[in-house]
Amino acid sequence: MKKQGLILVLFICLLIFPFTGVGQQRQTYQISLVKLWETQAKLIVPESVIRDPVTGYFLVSNINGSSSAVDGNGFISRLNESGEIVNLKWVKGLNAPKGMAIHERILYVTDITRLISIDLDKGKIIKQYEVPGSRFLNDVVTDDLGNVYISDSSPDSRIIYRLHSGKIEKWLESERLNRPNGLFFADNILYIGSSGDGKIKTVDLQEKEVKILANIGLNIDGLFQDRLGNIFTSNWSGIISCTLPSGKTVKLLDTTEESINTADIGYWQERDILLIPTFFGNTIAAYQINYSEQ
């Protein structure tokens, strides 16, 4: 597999951030991605990555086989901040694990048709929640109260599930959802990356109305919002895009020609670091997101 496409600054895009306060003017920023490190290719089909804020370890879900196989081969790895694999099979016995979320020292991870909770301090599985009716659970996120939202990316899926008070429920079913995949939560809003129609959608937790924020035009895998309000999205085929608060989308990285995938991306907000699982490349690549005022 070629990796030269992931070595230098890949794309530099001019971003315009409007400020509407009295006396404020429009300011221009430049954003660039610079590669920091990449793990050894010892992971096995890594799909998602998240940072444990207490220990500082990066946690990686490894499918280790088919994305829909109930084979018990899946596992969670731990990396240090330099990208060294500290424990390859930290938690084992999962079925094609994908998206992950953390709330109060509990790691939640999707497991095809189950949601698994893991004690972060002990590295042990706590509980397995069956999700009736689900076929291909994908990403997961928690809100401020600890409710857990789960996307189902199976064909024709229009559903977001929720773990609430220890029970799984069908939280939202809407024709405006189209194979929901990546999830992100901020300010009482659930952001949804749609793998069916390539659109970023938002849902207010109280109103539960699905709105279209932007049309990326590509299948969306992972997404997150940075500290400036930009939304970064990944397309599994090898594309990282950034959608500005204005709704304009720019491409930041394209490794499709090198056949390097960009799966469910992670974000270390305190240091503006983008983390990319390369899926069949069996690595995690870290990029510094640089912002410079023009």
C-alpha positions in Angstrom: 0.0 0.0 0.0 1.3 3.5 -0.9 1.7 6.0 1.9 3.4 8.9 0.2 0.1 10.7 -0.2 -0.1 11.0 3.6 3.3 12.5 4.3 3.3 16.3 3.7 0.9 19.1 4.0 -1.9 17.9 1.7 -4.3 20.7 1.0 -4.4 24.3 2.1 -7.8 25.9 1.9 -8.8 29.5 2.5 -11.6 29.6 5.0 -13.8 32.7 5.6 -15.3 33.0 9.1 -17.9 35.8 9.4 -18.1 37.7 12.7 -21.3 39.7 13.2 -20.6 41.4 16.5 -20.5 45.2 16.6 -17.2 46.6 15.4 -16.0 43.2 14.2 -15.0 42.5 10.6 -14.7 39.4 8.5 -11.5 37.6 9.1 -9.7 35.2 6.8 -8.0 32.1 8.1 -5.9 29.5 6.4 -6.2 25.9 7.4 -3.7 23.1 6.7 -3.1 19.5 7.6 0.4 18.4 8.6 1.2 14.8 9.3 2.5 14.1 12.8 2.8 10.3 12.9 1.4 7.0 11.8 1.3 3.8 13.7 2.9 0.6 12.6 0.6 -1.5 10.3 -0.1 -3.9 13.2 -3.8 -2.9 13.7 -6.3 -5.2 12.0 -8.9 -3.3 10.0 -9.2 -0.2 12.4 -12.5 1.5 12.0 -12.8 4.2 14.7 -10.5 6.1 17.1 -11.3 8.1 20.2 -9.1 9.6 23.0 -9.5 8.7 26.7 -9.3 12.1 28.4 -8.1 10.6 31.7 -5.3 8.3 30.6 -4.5 10.1 27.4 -4.6 6.8 25.4 -6.1 6.6 22.0 -8.6 3.8 21.7 -9.0 2.0 18.4 -11.8 -0.4 17.4 -10.4 -3.2 15.2 -12.9 -5.2 13.0 -10.4 -7.9 12.4 -12.5 -9.6 9.6 -15.7 -8.9 7.8 -17.6 -5.7 8.9 -20.8 -7.8 9.5 -19.3 -11.0 10.9 -20.4 -12.3 14.3 -17.1 -14.0 14.9 -15.7 -12.6 18.2 -12.5 -11.6 16.5 -12.9 -7.8 17.1 -10.9 -6.0 19.7 -10.0 -2.6 21.1 -6.4 -1.3 21.0 -4.7 1.4 23.0 -2.1 3.8 21.6 0.0 6.4 23.4 0.1 10.1 22.3 3.1 9.3 20.0 1.2 6.6 18.1 2.9 3.7 19.7 0.7 0.6 20.2 0.7 0.1 23.9 -1.7 -2.9 24.0 -2.9 -4.3 20.7 -5.7 -6.4 22.1 -6.7 -4.5 25.2 -10.3 -5.7 25.1 -11.2 -8.8 23.0 -14.1 -10.9 22.0 -16.1 -8.3 20.0 -18.0 -8.6 16.8 -16.7 -6.1 14.1 -16.6 -3.2 16.6 -17.0 0.2 15.0 -18.0 3.6 16.6 -17.1 4.5 20.2 -18.1 7.1 22.8 -17.1 7.7 26.4 -19.2 8.9 29.3 -18.0 8.8 33.0 -15.3 6.1 32.5 -17.5 3.9 30.4 -16.6 3.2 26.8 -19.6 2.4 24.5 -18.9 0.6 21.3 -21.2 -0.8 18.6 -21.1 -4.5 17.9 -23.3 -5.1 14.7 -26.6 -5.5 16.5 -25.5 -4.8 20.1 -24.1 -2.0 22.1 -21.2 -3.0 24.4 -20.2 -1.0 27.5 -16.6 -1.4 28.8 -15.1 -0.3 32.1 -12.2 2.0 31.0 -10.3 1.6 34.2 -10.4 -2.2 34.2 -10.5 -2.9 30.5 -13.5 -5.3 31.0 -16.8 -5.6 29.3 -19.6 -4.5 31.7 -22.8 -5.2 29.7 -24.1 -6.1 26.3 -27.3 -4.4 25.1 -29.2 -6.1 22.3 -30.7 -3.6 19.8 -33.9 -5.2 18.5 -34.5 -4.5 14.8 -31.0 -3.3 14.1 -28.9 -4.7 11.3 -25.6 -2.7 11.1 -25.0 -0.5 14.0 -22.2 2.0 13.2 -21.4 5.1 15.2 -22.3 6.1 18.7 -22.2 9.3 20.8 -23.4 10.4 24.2 -25.1 13.6 25.3 -24.5 15.6 28.5 -26.8 13.4 30.5 -25.2 10.2 29.5 -27.8 9.1 27.0 -26.2 7.1 24.2 -27.3 7.6 20.5 -26.6 4.9 18.0 -26.8 5.0 14.2 -27.8 2.1 12.0 -26.2 2.2 8.5 -27.9 -0.8 7.0 -29.5 -0.4 3.6 -32.7 1.7 3.7 -32.2 2.5 7.4 -33.9 5.6 8.7 -33.3 5.0 12.5 -31.4 6.4 15.4 -31.5 4.3 18.5 -30.9 5.4 22.1 -29.8 3.9 25.4 -31.8 5.7 28.0 -32.0 4.7 31.7 -30.5 1.3 30.9 -32.9 0.5 28.1 -32.6 0.5 24.4 -35.3 2.4 22.4 -36.0 3.5 18.9 -35.4 7.2 19.5 -35.9 8.6 16.0 -37.2 7.2 12.8 -37.6 9.6 9.9 -37.7 9.6 6.1 -35.2 12.5 6.2 -32.6 10.1 7.6 -30.8 8.1 5.0 -28.5 5.4 6.2 -27.2 7.5 9.2 -23.6 6.9 10.0 -21.3 9.4 11.8 -22.6 11.1 14.9 -21.5 14.1 16.9 -23.1 16.0 19.8 -22.8 19.6 20.8 -25.0 22.3 22.4 -28.1 20.0 22.5 -27.8 19.2 18.8 -27.1 15.8 17.4 -25.1 16.0 14.1 -25.6 13.2 11.7 -23.5 12.3 8.8 -25.6 10.5 6.2 -23.9 7.7 4.2 -27.0 7.3 2.1 -27.3 10.8 0.6 -24.0 12.5 1.6 -25.6 15.2 3.7 -24.9 16.6 7.2 -28.1 16.7 9.2 -28.9 18.1 12.6 -31.5 17.1 15.2 -32.5 19.2 18.2 -32.8 16.8 21.1 -36.1 18.3 22.2 -37.8 19.1 18.9 -36.4 16.0 17.1 -36.8 17.7 13.8 -34.3 16.6 11.1 -32.7 19.5 9.3 -30.1 19.6 6.5 -27.0 21.5 7.4 -24.9 20.9 4.3 -24.7 18.6 1.2 -21.3 17.1 1.0 -22.1 15.1 -2.1 -20.2 12.1 -0.8 -21.0 9.2 1.5 -20.1 10.4 5.1 -18.4 8.1 7.5 -17.2 10.0 10.6 -17.6 13.6 11.6 -16.8 16.1 14.3 -17.0 19.8 15.0 -13.8 21.7 15.7 -13.4 24.6 18.2 -14.2 27.1 15.4 -17.5 25.6 14.5 -16.2 23.8 11.3 -17.4 20.3 10.7 -14.9 17.8 9.5 -16.2 14.7 7.7 -14.6 11.6 6.3 -15.5 9.6 3.3 -14.4 6.0 3.6 -12.8 5.9 0.1 -10.1 8.4 1.2 -11.5 12.0 1.4 -11.5 14.4 4.4 -13.7 17.5 3.9 -14.4 20.6 6.0 -17.8 22.3 6.1 -17.7 26.0 7.3 -20.4 27.5 9.4 -21.6 29.2 6.2 -22.3 25.8 4.7 -19.5 25.8 2.2 -17.5 22.6 2.0 -13.8 22.3 1.0 -11.7 19.2 0.5 -8.7 18.9 2.7 -7.3 15.5 1.9 -7.7 13.0 -0.9 -5.9 9.7 -0.8 -8.2 7.7 -3.1 -5.5 7.3 -5.7 -3.2 5.7 -3.1 -6.1 3.4 -2.0 -5.8 4.7 1.6 -9.1 4.8 3.3 -10.3 7.4 5.8 -12.8 5.7 8.1 -14.4 7.0 11.3 -12.2 10.0 12.2 -11.3 11.1 15.7 -10.5 14.6 17.1 -8.3 15.7 20.0 -9.7 19.1 20.5 -7.2 20.5 23.0 -4.4 20.1 20.5 -6.3 20.3 17.2 -5.3 16.9 16.1 -7.2 14.8 13.5 -6.9 11.0 13.7 -7.6 8.8 10.7 -8.1 5.1 10.8 -6.9 3.8 7.4 -9.0 0.6 7.6 -7.4 -1.9 5.2 -4.1 0.0 5.7 -4.1 -1.2 9.3 -2.8 2.1 10.8 -3.9 5.2 12.5 -2.5 8.4 11.1 -2.4 11.7 13.1 -2.5 15.2 11.5 -2.1 18.6 13.1 -4.8 21.0 12.1 -3.2 24.4 11.7 -5.1 27.6 11.7 -3.4 30.9 10.7 -5.0 34.3 10.4 -4.5 36.1 7.2 
